[in-house]
Amino acid sequence: MSSPAEKFHAWAETLPKWHGLLQVSPDRAYAHAEEDYDNQYGVTAMEAEDGDGLCRLLQTHQVDTTGPALEIGCGTGYLTFGLARHYPGPDFLITDPSQAFLRLTQRHVGNGEYPARRHFAVLNADDLGQLPPEMFSVIAMRSTLHHILGVEAFIAACARTLRPGGALVMGAEPCEYGYVLMGALGQTIAPVLQAAGVELLPIWKKQLGTFVDTIKFYCRRDLDKATAEDKHLFNPHELGELGATYGLQLKFFPNATFGDFAPPFQPEFVSFTVFFLNYLKYCMLFDAEFLKHIQRHLKPQLKYIDDCYRSHVGPAITGVFLLKKTPVASAS
Ligand SMILES: C[S@@+](CC[C@H](N)C(=O)[O-])C[C@H]1O[C@@H](n2cnc3c(N)ncnc32)[C@H](O)[C@@H]1O
């Protein structure tokens, strides 16, 4: 019987090559300029912390890492950088539907000597059903699930291509209740600032409208999201039930990032207030003056939420999802 690595290489050999990349799906550009992605999200340098933390999490939960790892939606390589350094298995297939993102990640990951051989492929998660069964020990992704149109089909395809004892691990996914809370607070910003005598600039009004409408769009499930880049919000209990349907058992870590599981084991999440203000700054591009008014005049509302969660983690706005496939029972 062939080893997991031999099985993977035999399959990779069958794939067409396109501009030096393995090709499972046609190239599809991201909705925004790929080169600007890191700047918008305030990423100043690639760090290995997230990939290191993810690998430590796998170890803690006894996930099998003897087979290849697959990363879906690598973007500019934020998670890839550390996974390439720390994944202990034989091979690491790094993928994205966008060739431009793959080129940036190739550059960021570099040519260092790490345990796993690196391979790059153009892959759209909607085509995951084309991957051979029981091929990968680990499927990793960061901030990608909410871009995938058919979440149930995707989870089913992951379960099929995972080896027993392997896991699908996803971080930085938006959670429904935390996001709807942010949207509801967003609805109060204009009346609260106006009551405090702050004159709202036209650009601020426009940005506020975009913010609250965007969250409502993500939350709703009665809309066609086929052409939208960001699509969904998630409920951990629903992902747990969906995983269980396909033989995957969920462990959810509310508001955790992969980096939290690496030294110095310091949670990145500070409070709802900090997350909310950072979201407005980096994702919604609110300027410093607007943020200053929000921070000052919404202080009672923000403090109320932070006070509710003084001694436990919440509200869940994001988090890490670990869905482990049942290992094969050992013969006794
Ligand atoms: C928000 S970015 C995250 C990038 C990177 N993982 C990170 O953490 O910075 C979302 C990524 O998902 C990819 N993506 C979007 N739709 C996808 C799909 N249907 N299948 C696979 N990847 C997808 C995008 O090209 C992009 O790289």
The ligand as an SDF file (V2000), in Angstrom:
LIG
                    3D

 27 29  0  0  0  0  0  0  0  0999 V2000
  -10.2320   37.4710    3.4070 C   0  0  0  0  0  0  0  0  0  0  0  0
   -9.1170   36.6640    2.3550 S   0  0  0  0  0  0  0  0  0  0  0  0
   -8.1120   35.7460    3.5000 C   0  0  0  0  0  0  0  0  0  0  0  0
   -6.7350   35.4820    2.9680 C   0  0  0  0  0  0  0  0  0  0  0  0
   -5.7880   34.7870    3.9490 C   0  0  0  0  0  0  0  0  0  0  0  0
   -6.2560   33.4600    4.2580 N   0  0  0  0  0  0  0  0  0  0  0  0
   -5.6030   35.5960    5.2080 C   0  0  0  0  0  0  0  0  0  0  0  0
   -5.8930   35.1020    6.2840 O   0  0  0  0  0  0  0  0  0  0  0  0
   -5.1200   36.7320    5.1110 O   0  0  0  0  0  0  0  0  0  0  0  0
  -10.1270   35.4360    1.6310 C   0  0  0  0  0  0  0  0  0  0  0  0
   -9.3940   34.4890    0.7000 C   0  0  0  0  0  0  0  0  0  0  0  0
  -10.3060   33.4910    0.2560 O   0  0  0  0  0  0  0  0  0  0  0  0
  -10.1290   33.2960   -1.1150 C   0  0  0  0  0  0  0  0  0  0  0  0
  -11.3930   32.7870   -1.6540 N   0  0  0  0  0  0  0  0  0  0  0  0
  -12.4960   33.4790   -1.9920 C   0  0  0  0  0  0  0  0  0  0  0  0
  -13.4310   32.6630   -2.4850 N   0  0  0  0  0  0  0  0  0  0  0  0
  -12.9130   31.4130   -2.4370 C   0  0  0  0  0  0  0  0  0  0  0  0
  -13.3870   30.1380   -2.8250 C   0  0  0  0  0  0  0  0  0  0  0  0
  -14.5980   29.9670   -3.3610 N   0  0  0  0  0  0  0  0  0  0  0  0
  -12.5580   29.0800   -2.6790 N   0  0  0  0  0  0  0  0  0  0  0  0
  -11.3200   29.2140   -2.1380 C   0  0  0  0  0  0  0  0  0  0  0  0
  -10.8300   30.4060   -1.7500 N   0  0  0  0  0  0  0  0  0  0  0  0
  -11.6100   31.4910   -1.8900 C   0  0  0  0  0  0  0  0  0  0  0  0
   -9.7360   34.6450   -1.6650 C   0  0  0  0  0  0  0  0  0  0  0  0
   -9.0910   34.5710   -2.9320 O   0  0  0  0  0  0  0  0  0  0  0  0
   -8.8270   35.1560   -0.5400 C   0  0  0  0  0  0  0  0  0  0  0  0
   -7.5150   34.7450   -0.7170 O   0  0  0  0  0  0  0  0  0  0  0  0
  1  2  1  0
  2  3  1  0
  2 10  1  0
  3  4  1  0
  4  5  1  0
  5  6  1  0
  5  7  1  0
  7  8  2  0
  7  9  1  0
 10 11  1  0
 11 12  1  0
 11 26  1  0
 12 13  1  0
 13 14  1  0
 13 24  1  0
 14 15  1  0
 14 23  1  0
 15 16  2  0
 16 17  1  0
 17 18  1  0
 17 23  2  0
 18 19  1  0
 18 20  2  0
 20 21  1  0
 21 22  2  0
 22 23  1  0
 24 25  1  0
 24 26  1  0
 26 27  1  0
M  CHG  2   2   1   9  -1
M  END
$$$$
